[in-house]
Amino acid sequence: MGRVIRAQRKGAGGIFKAHTSKRKGKACFRALDYAEKCGYIRGVVKSIVHDPGRGAPLVKVQFRNLYRFKKSICTFLASEGMYVGQLVYCGKKAKMMIGNILPLGAIPEGAVCCNVEVREGDRGKLARTSGNHVTIVNQVNEKKTRIRLPSGTKKIVSSKCRGMIGLIAGGNRTDKPLLKAGRAFYKFKSKRNCWPVVRGVAMNPVEHPHGGGNHQHIGHSSTVRRDAPPGRKVGLIGARRTGRLSGKRKILDTLNNDLNH
């Protein structure tokens, strides 16, 4: 019996837990209420803040509390072009402006939005990373809307699901290379313990199924069955195909199939 390998240790948490102590809180829409369902509510952007471990900036938006004499602060993902002092409108009757939050049924075809809900009232699940967006393909009927996800996949969701107009700020973040290990160290220090990654073939047989041997090679197929036991389940898990796509025609056909599905 070999050691408990890295993939098994990650499941238990411990030193592999996310580093969340310095984070600014959950970024999501307001809880869905009567004001948003039937009209709109106005807020003002008070500040734009950096959230450690997240590529996109956040905005602190101040709303008037509808039930008590006080103000409430909501944390939204920043849309490209938002600024301090901007007025943000949330609701069915809000206008099509950058940073406003509307139900998908009220957004025209071809429009770009972000932080889209999968189910009505879940406060935003899709297209949340820097530079990402969802495109409204068409309104299927009064109750359903077809959208295109950042991956290119099309999905049908309820027209009552909300989305923020525009795309997430901080795009092209990955275009600049890290260049040196020090930058990667600090990047992942704020995220979680997942860097550097030691290859399995560089380990000893006791530490990984790919370890050992006089040369760095796996020595057997890199694919592994879906129901393999923990400690063996490494490599290409439940792979339907392996290797690179060769030929322009095949690549185009594959992309078209993914888009159609």
Buried (B, 14 or more C-beta within 10 A) or exposed (E): EEEEBBBBEBEEEEEEEEBEEEBEEEBBBBEBBEBBEEEBBBBBBBEBEEBEBBBBBBBBBBBEEEEEEEEBEBBBBBBBEBEEEBEBBBBBEBEEBBBBBBBBBBBEEEBBBBBBBEEBBBBBBBBBBBBBBBBBBEBEEEEBBBBBBBEEEBBEBBBBBBBBBBBBBBBEEEEEEEEEEEEEEEEBEBBBEEEEEEEBBEBEEEBBBBBBEEEEEBEEEEEBEEEBEEBEBBBEEEBEEEEEEEEEEEEEEEEEEEEEE
